[in-house]
Amino acid sequence: MQRRNNPAASMFGILGAEIYFPSTYVRQDDFEVYNKVSKGKYTIGLGQEKMAFVGDREDINSVCLTVLVSLLEKYNVSPKRIGRVEVGTETLLDKSKSVKTYLMSVFAQYGNHDIEGIATTNACYGGTAALFNSLAWLQSPEWDGRLAIVIMGDLAVYAEGNARPTGGAGAVALLLGPGAPLVVEPIRNSFMNHAYDFYKPDPLSEYPTVDGALSIESYMGALDNCYLGLRNKLRERRNFEFNSDTVEYFIFHQPFGKQVQKSWSRLILNEILLNPGNYGELGAEAVKLKNPFANKEFYKKLEKFSNAKFVQKVVPGMYTSKNIGNSYTASLYAGLVSLICDPNGLLKKDTRIALFSYGSGLASSMFTVSVQGDLSEMIQKIDLHRRLEARICQSPEEYSRRMANRQDRYHGNNFITTDSLEELAPGTFYLDRIDERWRRFYSRLHPVETQNKELEVLSQHRLSANSAPIRPFTRTQPAIVENVETLAPIKGSVVPTKGNLWSGFHKKTLEERIYQLSKLYPKMDLNSFGNGGMDSNVADLMVENCIGMLSLPVGLAPNFKINGKDMTIPMAIEEPSVIAACSSAAKFIAQNSVGFET
């Protein structure tokens, strides 16, 4: 195969890459103890070490926002330079509105609405389809010289049981364009078929229905077809013998580590069956067996025979997924990130990498990427190993609690998220709340410094449900108020005022007032304002002959100065103008005297 002999192949590829994974994880060996299974069932049997997960602060929209903006900032790319954005994900929050539309709020701030691409869904294959689509756009007559971004991301969660340890979470963003150090080569082979191996038919649950045996069988069958098909195409079109000897590294879609090891053995078995005479007794035995891969004794021999190449050519690409778990569409590309960031600097010029992408249902492809430039900048910007080590380990009990909370709130509305913001990494987008119309509101944690003045607007902003949803915070709307004194839920108590943050408070919508309050006091239970903080059972215990409850609106009266401290007083009252009058009088008294004293 003559490298770089195709103008399109040498022109377009991966200019930059970024990965995002949650800052919380659970150890698989701890999970073994928690689930009362044999030691090594997950760490050896599945080949996994850690599993990343999110709480109620993060969803697929926030995860994709985080990795997108991080990519733009790290590679100093103006949003105006982007002409296509496509997302591959199977984590759906809406049957109509795609994740891509949320990402457009980033580009809208720069007046860039001419961006092609949508979200693509087919289990774990959507990211690869998005990559192929974006490359086709770059190579088409419609390409206008701008760059493309492809995002692959998912939150993989399972119901309690054997499949739960195969979960995970993460997203990868790829910046595509000409003159790339990583070139996606033009010849590939795909295999598509119909199978009920893994699917999500229940709209009320984010948990999949899985046929484990069929899933493995479908995966392996797709691998056979993609590998053999690509071998034939490369031989016919490029006179290149594509096999485990001529390609330096292989990356497989990684639902769990053991599956990748089996995949490598399966690929080697295909090579043995093509030329059994070259493999002595192992080749002769493979030919005699009706289904050699299903024969346990033969499989042990095959695994031992292929292990040296497995360690050399496959293991370096498994590191990230072993530490974050299955990220569905991002899994394959997390493997590419692992290989790029390997501490031994494995990827030299003209190194070729084969990638096998698989999505249940099913869709699959095998293709190759070649190194044609310096990757040192990419390695430095991704900073993979330090970021993995900086995460927070949580207990299996906490993981299970958060999974139960996610399931309870799945497709719920009219609530404010409650998990701690302290465990999120700087620059992380997070979900503030979902209103009564199921609209989602997002913020970003802490400003992120950038050398590009044009990108500074991305460092502090809020995503709401409006037509121009992300906007820079004004001084009265800080992204996060640092070191804010936190209080218990309001029950007749007074709330210290923070500077002039209440200026113009009466002009805001009800949602905007609740939002500002949540920023000032993140530990306050604001959900109680939706129902008065009381249910009928509590009311029945409080008074005799209880027949129900009556509600009063609650408002805030700012501008009070009490004992020398600025205070804001919550008031529950049914009569209009009283709160405004109290606030106005308090302001006059504070400006012309020492205020109130007790």
Protein Blocks (a to p, Z undefined) as FASTA:
>chain_A
ZZhkafklmmgccfbdcddddfbdcdfklmmmmnopaehklmmmnopabdcdddfkbcfk
lmmmmmmmmmmmmnopafklpcbdcdddfbdfbfkbcfklmmmmmmmmnopabbgdiddd
ehjllmmmmmmmmmmmmmpmklgoiacdddddddddddedjklmmgccddddddddehia
bdcdfbdcdddddddfbccfbfkbcbdcddfklmmmmmmmmmmmmmmmmmmmmmmmnopa
cdfklpmbdcdddfbfklmmmmmmmmmmmmmmmmmmlnojmlmmmmmpmblmlpmklmmm
mmmmmmmmmmmmmmmmmmmmmmnopehjmmmmmmmmmmmmpmnlmacghiacddddddeh
iacdddddddfbdfklmmmmnommmmmmmpccddfklmmmmmmmmmmmgoiahiacfbdf
klpcehiacdfbdcfkopacdddehiaddfblklmmmmpccddfbfblbccddfklcfba
ghiacddddehiacddehjllgoklmpcfklmmmmmmmmmmmbcfklmmnoopafklmmm
mpghiabdcdddddddehiaeehiacddddddfbehklmmmmmmmmmmmmmmnbjaZZ
